[in-house]
């Protein structure tokens, strides 16, 4: 359901990577939690890239001047 919020594959990959990272955190094993933190940072970066792509798509290129 969350994956459908992103149309690009970058956003979908970010969501899936973040879900895997959360599962690693739930194990409560210190080594897995450290790895999960690093993986979550990667997932967050992918989601941010997808959001910036959407923002660029819907932001007007020229700003209109009001007189």
C-alpha positions as CSV (number, residue, x, y, z in Angstrom):
1,X,0.0,0.0,0.0
2,X,2.8,2.4,0.9
3,X,4.7,1.5,-2.3
4,X,1.8,2.7,-4.5
5,X,2.4,6.3,-3.2
6,X,5.5,6.5,-5.4
7,X,5.2,6.1,-9.2
8,X,9.0,5.9,-9.8
9,X,11.0,2.8,-9.0
10,X,13.4,4.9,-6.9
11,X,10.6,5.7,-4.4
12,X,9.4,2.1,-4.3
13,X,13.0,0.9,-3.7
14,X,13.4,3.4,-0.9
15,X,10.2,2.2,0.8
16,X,11.2,-1.4,0.6
17,X,14.7,-0.7,1.9
18,X,13.3,1.2,4.8
19,X,10.9,-1.6,5.7
20,X,13.8,-4.1,5.7
21,X,15.8,-1.8,7.9
22,X,12.9,-1.6,10.4
23,X,12.7,-5.4,10.5
24,X,16.4,-5.5,11.3
25,X,15.8,-3.0,14.1
26,X,13.1,-5.2,15.6
27,X,15.6,-8.0,16.2
28,X,17.3,-5.9,18.9
29,X,20.7,-7.4,18.1
30,X,23.3,-4.6,18.3
31,X,25.1,-5.5,15.1
32,X,21.9,-5.9,13.1
33,X,20.6,-2.6,14.5
34,X,23.7,-0.7,13.3
35,X,23.3,-2.3,9.9
36,X,19.6,-1.4,9.9
37,X,20.4,2.2,10.7
38,X,22.8,2.4,7.7
39,X,20.2,0.7,5.4
40,X,17.5,3.1,6.7
41,X,19.6,6.1,5.8
42,X,19.9,4.7,2.2
43,X,16.2,4.1,2.0
44,X,15.5,7.6,3.3
45,X,17.8,9.0,0.6
46,X,16.0,7.2,-2.1
47,X,12.6,8.4,-0.9
48,X,14.0,12.0,-0.8
49,X,15.2,11.7,-4.4
50,X,11.8,10.5,-5.5
51,X,10.1,13.4,-3.7
52,X,12.4,15.9,-5.2
53,X,11.7,14.5,-8.7
54,X,7.9,14.9,-8.1
55,X,8.5,18.5,-6.8
56,X,10.5,19.4,-9.9
57,X,7.8,18.0,-12.1
58,X,5.0,20.0,-10.6
59,X,6.9,23.3,-9.9
60,X,6.4,25.9,-12.6
61,X,9.5,26.8,-14.4
62,X,8.9,30.5,-14.7
63,X,7.6,32.6,-11.8
64,X,4.8,34.9,-12.7
65,X,5.2,38.5,-11.9
66,X,2.2,40.4,-10.4
67,X,1.9,44.0,-11.3
